[in-house]
Structure formats: structure tokens, C-alpha cells
Amino acid sequence: DFLDKKVVKLGETVPDFTLQDFSGHEHTLSGYQGKVVMIHFWSATCPFVVRYDERLKQITADYQDQGAVVLAIDSNQNETLEQIKKVAEERNVNYPILIDPGNQIADQFGAITTPHVFIIDQERKLVYEGAVDDQGYAEHNRVNQSYARDALDAVLSGSAVPNPQTKSVGCTIKRAF
């Protein structure tokens, strides 16, 4: 079971990792030292990611000048590099999409869905894990609580994250076994 491989736990230091984006540029978690890092597991084909595209791009724009960075990780073994690049360009994604061959990083985080959000503070401690917001599975549900924004605001202001763990909603990551 892939959840047996989970090593990233709330309140603990996130191990460094290196992944390439779809253009071949390397990104290391330690390269963002001193910043708040929001990772969300992404998919080129998941309708939930399509639904959240604008929200995730807006989070990126709203927090980029506040000491936070947004990274997407595609761990789906059924999506090609060309497909990921094409979809990212069509949707005008404004954050790097990192490729996770063999879903090693998804396994380390225990990521289940796309999107599945993990927020790491300036000292590389995991402070939030879960959904972007409380919309749930039904598209017609109103958003009453923006978990990711609340967590980012708390970390950036030096406060405790109000809801450090919520249930992620989305498509299941298509893993290599």
C-alpha cells in the first residue's frame, strides 16, 4: 500500500527532493528555503483540477509577493510529458509543474488526489495537508472556507494554522506499482 511509504507528517520537517518541470529545469525543495511552499498534486486530465485551475492560479498571483511559492506535482503515470506541457500551456498555468516519475514524491507525502495540497513553512515543516477549500465533490456547492488560503495567511503572519488537516477531494493519482 502506497500510504505505508508516507514519510511526510504534520509538524515534521519535509525531506528535500529534486524534480524536473516539464521543460527540464530542476527544482529542489531546499531551493525555496525561507519561503512558504504550497505544493498541490496536479493532473492534466482530472476535472477537479480543471475546476480549481483559476483558484490555484489566483492563489499563486496573490501570494507570490508575500514570500510564498506554489508548485504543482504531476505524479500520474498515465499522463505524458507532452500532454502535461500542452495542457499547462492551454490553461495558462502560472506555476511550475514538476514531474514525479514513479510517484515517489506523491508516496512520500501520502498524496491521494488531484488536487491534494501540502503547505510547508519557512523552516520546511509541514503545516497543512488537505483540500484547497470546502467545496467538496459537488460543483454547485458554495465555497465557505478556503483552507489553503487560511493556512497560507496563518503561516505568513506567524500564527498557527486553524485547520491543519482536511479531507482532500479530487481524482485519484494514477500510480505506478
C-alpha positions, 0 to 999 in steps of 0.5 A: 500500500502506497500510504505505508511509504508516507514519510511526510507528517504534520509538524515534521520537517519535509525531506528535500527532493529534486524534480524536473518541470516539464521543460527540464529545469530542476527544482529542489525543495531546499531551493525555496528555503525561507519561503512558504511552499504550497505544493498541490498534486496536479493532473492534466486530465482530472476535472477537479483540477480543471475546476480549481485551475483559476483558484490555484492560479489566483492563489499563486498571483496573490501570494507570490509577493508575500514570500510564498511559492506554489508548485504543482506535482504531476505524479500520474503515470498515465499522463505524458510529458507532452500532454502535461506541457500542452495542457499547462500551456492551454490553461495558462498555468502560472506555476511550475509543474514538476514531474514525479516519475514513479510517484515517489514524491506523491508516496512520500507525502501520502498524496491521494488526489488531484488536487491534494495540497501540502503547505510547508513553512519557512523552516520546511515543516509541514503545516497543512495537508488537505483540500484547497477549500470546502467545496467538496465533490459537488460543483454547485456547492458554495465555497465557505472556507478556503483552507489553503488560503487560511493556512497560507495567511496563518503561516505568513503572519506567524500564527498557527494554522486553524485547520491543519488537516482536511479531507482532500477531494479530487481524482485519484493519482494514477500510480505506478506499482 
